[in-house]
């Protein structure tokens, strides 16, 4: 319960920052470029957590960090397309 109380506001703030603020500014430079760049930035943002073992437990950092960045680029692109299509964060 404590984790949810701390995490939910952080996730909400993160989505407002990525999807609400950053994404509209990135797609001004071209939709595909903006979507991929946004995913790469989102992936880079999570590199410290991955390096500390927060993602891909049991795998080396050399494998975990690229996997996290690629996953963020793919997932971030899907989320961004939905955000742009609906106009809602």
C-alpha positions, -999 to 999 in steps of 0.1 A, spaced: 0 0 0 28 24 9 45 16 -25 13 25 -43 9 58 -24 44 68 -34 44 54 -69 11 66 -83 19 103 -80 53 97 -95 39 78 -125 13 104 -130 39 131 -130 61 111 -153 33 107 -179 24 144 -177 61 152 -184 67 127 -212 33 126 -229 19 160 -219 50 183 -222 78 166 -241 60 147 -268 41 176 -284 74 195 -287 93 165 -302 67 158 -329 70 194 -341 104 182 -356 86 153 -375 63 127 -362 85 96 -366 116 114 -354 97 128 -324 83 94 -315 116 76 -317 135 103 -299 109 104 -272 113 67 -267 151 69 -266 149 97 -240 124 76 -220 147 46 -222 177 67 -212 158 80 -182 153 45 -170 190 34 -175 200 41 -138 171 19 -125 181 -9 -150 218 -6 -140 209 -10 -103 190 -42 -111 155 -28 -112 147 -44 -146 159 -76 -162 169 -92 -129 194 -121 -135 208 -106 -166 240 -86 -171 238 -48 -173 254 -51 -208 222 -69 -219 197 -52 -196 204 -16 -206 201 -20 -244 170 -42 -238 154 -15 -216 161 13 -241 148 -7 -270 117 -17 -250 111 19 -240 114 30 -276 89 4 -288 65 8 -259 69 46 -258 61 48 -295 29 29 -290 19 50 -260 27 82 -279 6 72 -309 -23 65 -286 -18 99 -268 -16 118 -301 -47 100 -315 -68 107 -285 -54 141 -275 -53 129 -239 -24 120 -216 
